[in-house]
Amino acid sequence: MKLLSSLLAAAVLSVAAMPLMAKVEVGQPAPSFSLTDSNGKTRTLEEFKGKTVVLEWTNAECPFVKKHYGSGNMQAQQKEATGAGVVWLAINSGAPGKQGQVEGGDANEQMQIDRSAPTAYLLDPAGTTGRAYGASTTPHMYVIDGRGVLRYKGGIDSIQSADTADIPKATQYVRQALAELSSGKPVSVPVSPPYGCSVKYAAQ
């Protein structure tokens, strides 16, 4: 009985320590945001009205992020998407002092190292936007249509590992969602489990 009480207390403490997260539903309007990008410019979701938008939560020190950047998978999808007129926004919700958190200059340097090609790299050190979307991992991916409606949320692909060898075998959910939206079709897999490192939010 004493052991059960201890386990229950630990579970309560664990839940209490988790950041307060919103539950964003596919088919509903995506939460608006206003964030500063790596060049000091304020960017909002509203400025991209009429365009499909991909949100990519990132942390360059995370092994799962390294999987997709080290292999070139993330950059290839960024370039493919932006080449088709899609807006791709990388977002870092790491709190100051936490793993992977960067300032603007560091973010630009990291993009040069990775040869990445998002439309913009947004900084969310307070974690407000991350929590509004319920972003829990890096990477955690979201696809928003031109009307501002969330059409996909989850992992970038179907195999939850940090092994680059799994990429060719996986269903690339973001690429698939973008192709279906472009063809006027409903997204066949609108939700999938996100996987990766936890987003390093500031304490609340």
PALOVEX-427131 format. One record per residue (C-alpha): residue in one letter; chain; z, x, y. Coordinates in steps of 0.25 Angstrom, whole numbers, plus 5000, padded with zeros to 4 digits. Layout:
% residues N
(rec "A", "A", (Z, X, Y))
...
END
This chain:
% residues 204
(rec "M", "A", (5000, 5000, 5000))
(rec "K", "A", (5004, 5011, 5009))
(rec "L", "A", (4990, 5018, 5006))
(rec "L", "A", (4983, 5005, 5009))
(rec "S", "A", (4989, 5004, 5022))
(rec "S", "A", (4986, 5018, 5026))
(rec "L", "A", (4971, 5016, 5022))
(rec "L", "A", (4971, 5003, 5030))
(rec "A", "A", (4977, 5010, 5042))
(rec "A", "A", (4967, 5021, 5041))
(rec "A", "A", (4955, 5011, 5040))
(rec "V", "A", (4960, 5004, 5053))
(rec "L", "A", (4961, 5018, 5060))
(rec "S", "A", (4947, 5021, 5056))
(rec "V", "A", (4941, 5008, 5061))
(rec "A", "A", (4949, 5009, 5074))
(rec "A", "A", (4943, 5023, 5076))
(rec "M", "A", (4929, 5019, 5075))
(rec "P", "A", (4921, 5017, 5088))
(rec "L", "A", (4919, 5002, 5092))
(rec "M", "A", (4905, 4999, 5089))
(rec "A", "A", (4896, 4988, 5092))
(rec "K", "A", (4888, 4980, 5081))
(rec "V", "A", (4873, 4980, 5086))
(rec "E", "A", (4865, 4971, 5078))
(rec "V", "A", (4850, 4972, 5075))
(rec "G", "A", (4842, 4961, 5082))
(rec "Q", "A", (4852, 4961, 5094))
(rec "P", "A", (4850, 4968, 5107))
(rec "A", "A", (4853, 4982, 5107))
(rec "P", "A", (4865, 4986, 5116))
(rec "S", "A", (4860, 4992, 5130))
(rec "F", "A", (4865, 5005, 5134))
(rec "S", "A", (4864, 5015, 5146))
(rec "L", "A", (4865, 5030, 5142))
(rec "T", "A", (4862, 5043, 5148))
(rec "D", "A", (4852, 5051, 5141))
(rec "S", "A", (4851, 5066, 5139))
(rec "N", "A", (4844, 5068, 5152))
(rec "G", "A", (4854, 5060, 5160))
(rec "K", "A", (4846, 5048, 5161))
(rec "T", "A", (4852, 5034, 5159))
(rec "R", "A", (4845, 5026, 5148))
(rec "T", "A", (4846, 5012, 5144))
(rec "L", "A", (4841, 5003, 5132))
(rec "E", "A", (4835, 4994, 5143))
(rec "E", "A", (4826, 5004, 5148))
(rec "F", "A", (4818, 5004, 5135))
(rec "K", "A", (4816, 4989, 5134))
(rec "G", "A", (4803, 4986, 5127))
(rec "K", "A", (4804, 4998, 5118))
(rec "T", "A", (4810, 5000, 5105))
(rec "V", "A", (4822, 5010, 5106))
(rec "V", "A", (4828, 5018, 5095))
(rec "L", "A", (4843, 5023, 5097))
(rec "E", "A", (4847, 5035, 5089))
(rec "W", "A", (4862, 5039, 5089))
(rec "T", "A", (4862, 5054, 5087))
(rec "N", "A", (4871, 5067, 5086))
(rec "A", "A", (4864, 5080, 5083))
(rec "E", "A", (4876, 5086, 5076))
(rec "C", "A", (4876, 5075, 5065))
(rec "P", "A", (4870, 5079, 5052))
(rec "F", "A", (4863, 5065, 5050))
(rec "V", "A", (4856, 5067, 5064))
(rec "K", "A", (4853, 5081, 5060))
(rec "K", "A", (4846, 5076, 5048))
(rec "H", "A", (4836, 5067, 5056))
(rec "Y", "A", (4834, 5078, 5067))
(rec "G", "A", (4834, 5090, 5058))
(rec "S", "A", (4823, 5083, 5050))
(rec "G", "A", (4815, 5078, 5062))
(rec "N", "A", (4816, 5064, 5057))
(rec "M", "A", (4823, 5059, 5070))
(rec "Q", "A", (4814, 5066, 5079))
(rec "A", "A", (4802, 5061, 5072))
(rec "Q", "A", (4806, 5047, 5073))
(rec "Q", "A", (4810, 5049, 5088))
(rec "K", "A", (4796, 5054, 5091))
(rec "E", "A", (4789, 5043, 5082))
(rec "A", "A", (4797, 5032, 5089))
(rec "T", "A", (4796, 5037, 5103))
(rec "G", "A", (4781, 5040, 5101))
(rec "A", "A", (4779, 5025, 5098))
(rec "G", "A", (4787, 5021, 5111))
(rec "V", "A", (4800, 5019, 5105))
(rec "V", "A", (4812, 5024, 5113))
(rec "W", "A", (4822, 5033, 5105))
(rec "L", "A", (4836, 5035, 5111))
(rec "A", "A", (4845, 5045, 5104))
(rec "I", "A", (4860, 5042, 5108))
(rec "N", "A", (4872, 5051, 5106))
(rec "S", "A", (4885, 5044, 5107))
(rec "G", "A", (4894, 5055, 5104))
(rec "A", "A", (4906, 5057, 5112))
(rec "P", "A", (4908, 5069, 5120))
(rec "G", "A", (4914, 5080, 5112))
(rec "K", "A", (4909, 5074, 5099))
(rec "Q", "A", (4899, 5079, 5089))
(rec "G", "A", (4885, 5078, 5093))
(rec "Q", "A", (4888, 5073, 5108))
(rec "V", "A", (4879, 5079, 5118))
(rec "E", "A", (4876, 5079, 5133))
(rec "G", "A", (4862, 5077, 5139))
(rec "G", "A", (4858, 5092, 5138))
(rec "D", "A", (4863, 5094, 5124))
(rec "A", "A", (4856, 5081, 5120))
(rec "N", "A", (4843, 5087, 5126))
(rec "E", "A", (4845, 5100, 5119))
(rec "Q", "A", (4847, 5093, 5106))
(rec "M", "A", (4835, 5085, 5107))
(rec "Q", "A", (4827, 5098, 5109))
(rec "I", "A", (4833, 5104, 5097))
(rec "D", "A", (4830, 5092, 5089))
(rec "R", "A", (4816, 5090, 5095))
(rec "S", "A", (4821, 5075, 5096))
(rec "A", "A", (4813, 5065, 5104))
(rec "P", "A", (4821, 5053, 5108))
(rec "T", "A", (4818, 5045, 5120))
(rec "A", "A", (4831, 5049, 5126))
(rec "Y", "A", (4845, 5055, 5121))
(rec "L", "A", (4856, 5046, 5126))
(rec "L", "A", (4870, 5050, 5128))
(rec "D", "A", (4881, 5040, 5124))
(rec "P", "A", (4894, 5048, 5124))
(rec "A", "A", (4903, 5036, 5127))
(rec "G", "A", (4897, 5030, 5114))
(rec "T", "A", (4895, 5017, 5121))
(rec "T", "A", (4880, 5015, 5117))
(rec "G", "A", (4883, 5020, 5103))
(rec "R", "A", (4895, 5010, 5101))
(rec "A", "A", (4886, 4999, 5107))
(rec "Y", "A", (4876, 5001, 5096))
(rec "G", "A", (4886, 5004, 5085))
(rec "A", "A", (4880, 5018, 5083))
(rec "S", "A", (4888, 5024, 5072))
(rec "T", "A", (4880, 5036, 5067))
(rec "T", "A", (4871, 5047, 5071))
(rec "P", "A", (4860, 5044, 5069))
(rec "H", "A", (4861, 5029, 5071))
(rec "M", "A", (4848, 5022, 5075))
(rec "Y", "A", (4844, 5009, 5082))
(rec "V", "A", (4831, 5003, 5085))
(rec "I", "A", (4830, 4993, 5097))
(rec "D", "A", (4817, 4985, 5100))
(rec "G", "A", (4810, 4983, 5113))
(rec "R", "A", (4818, 4971, 5116))
(rec "G", "A", (4831, 4978, 5114))
(rec "V", "A", (4835, 4973, 5101))
(rec "L", "A", (4841, 4981, 5090))
(rec "R", "A", (4832, 4982, 5078))
(rec "Y", "A", (4837, 4993, 5070))
(rec "K", "A", (4851, 5001, 5068))
(rec "G", "A", (4855, 5011, 5058))
(rec "G", "A", (4851, 5024, 5052))
(rec "I", "A", (4838, 5031, 5055))
(rec "D", "A", (4835, 5030, 5040))
(rec "S", "A", (4839, 5025, 5026))
(rec "I", "A", (4845, 5037, 5020))
(rec "Q", "A", (4859, 5041, 5025))
(rec "S", "A", (4860, 5056, 5023))
(rec "A", "A", (4860, 5068, 5032))
(rec "D", "A", (4849, 5074, 5022))
(rec "T", "A", (4835, 5076, 5029))
(rec "A", "A", (4829, 5075, 5015))
(rec "D", "A", (4832, 5060, 5015))
(rec "I", "A", (4824, 5057, 5028))
(rec "P", "A", (4810, 5056, 5021))
(rec "K", "A", (4816, 5047, 5010))
(rec "A", "A", (4823, 5037, 5020))
(rec "T", "A", (4818, 5025, 5027))
(rec "Q", "A", (4818, 5028, 5042))
(rec "Y", "A", (4824, 5016, 5048))
(rec "V", "A", (4821, 5018, 5062))
(rec "R", "A", (4807, 5022, 5060))
(rec "Q", "A", (4805, 5010, 5052))
(rec "A", "A", (4812, 5001, 5062))
(rec "L", "A", (4803, 5006, 5073))
(rec "A", "A", (4790, 5004, 5065))
(rec "E", "A", (4794, 4990, 5062))
(rec "L", "A", (4797, 4986, 5076))
(rec "S", "A", (4784, 4993, 5081))
(rec "S", "A", (4777, 4984, 5071))
(rec "G", "A", (4784, 4971, 5075))
(rec "K", "A", (4791, 4970, 5062))
(rec "P", "A", (4806, 4968, 5060))
(rec "V", "A", (4814, 4980, 5057))
(rec "S", "A", (4816, 4980, 5042))
(rec "V", "A", (4829, 4988, 5041))
(rec "P", "A", (4836, 4984, 5054))
(rec "V", "A", (4850, 4990, 5050))
(rec "S", "A", (4853, 5002, 5042))
(rec "P", "A", (4866, 5010, 5040))
(rec "P", "A", (4867, 5021, 5050))
(rec "Y", "A", (4871, 5035, 5045))
(rec "G", "A", (4875, 5048, 5051))
(rec "C", "A", (4887, 5054, 5058))
(rec "S", "A", (4896, 5045, 5066))
(rec "V", "A", (4893, 5044, 5081))
(rec "K", "A", (4904, 5052, 5088))
(rec "Y", "A", (4909, 5041, 5098))
(rec "A", "A", (4919, 5044, 5108))
(rec "A", "A", (4933, 5038, 5104))
(rec "Q", "A", (4936, 5024, 5110))
END
